[in-house]
């Protein structure tokens, strides 16, 4: 049986395109792709270059905001109230 791997149909975008999409500097992107972060922005390396999928960048942004809200409140509700 010969299986064909189906690549993700979504095109990869460059770091410059992510910067335009999020209206941030490259340094912000590099900080958020750093291996030491608890929540790292999803990316692929193509040689020395970084590539991203728009859907994964948007997922990351949504989850980053949720994580920051959880860290601030300590309860994960996002409501800013204690237990």
N, C-alpha and C positions, 0 to 999 in steps of 0.2 A: 504494500500500500504506500503510495507516494503522497506525502502531505506537503502542501504549499503553505508557507508562513505568510499570513496576510498582514502587511504593515499597517500601522495606524494611518488612516486616510488624511488625517490632519497634518498640514505642512508645518515644518519647523520654522520658527522665527528667530531672528538675530537678537543680540542684546540691545542693539540700537532700536529695534522695533518694540522690544519690551519697555525700554525707556520712554518711547513716545506713547505707548499704550497707557502706562502708569503715571506718566509725567514725573519721572524721577531721574536722578543722575545715575551714571554707570556704577559709581561707588556704592550706591544703595543696593543695586542688584548684586554686586560682588559680595557685599556683607551678608546678603540673604541666601547666597549659594554656598557660603562657607561651611565646611564639613562639621565644624564644632557647634553649630546652632542646634537647638532642640528641635525646631521646625525649619527644615531646609527647603528653599524653593526648588521644586522639581526642574531638572535640566538634564541635558545630554551633552557630553563632550564629543566634539568632532575634531580630533587632533587636539590643538590647544584652544580651540574656539568653543564657546558655550552656545547651545541652541535650546529653544524652549517650545513648548506647545501652548498656545493661547489658553486652551481650556484648563491646563494644569496651572498656569500662572494665575488665572482667575480663582481656581480652587484654593490655591495657596493664599491669595489675598483674603478670601472669605475666612479661611481657617486661622490666619494670622490675627485677624480682628477678633475672632472668637477666643483665641488663646490669650490675647492681651486683656480682654474683658474678664476672663477666668482668673488670670493672674492678679488683676486689680481687686476683684471682689472676693476671691478665694472660694467661691461656691459654684462657679460655672454657669450660673443662671443668666448672666448678662444683664441683670436688673440692678446691680449695684447695691443690693441689700444683703445683710448677713444672714446666717442660718436661722 
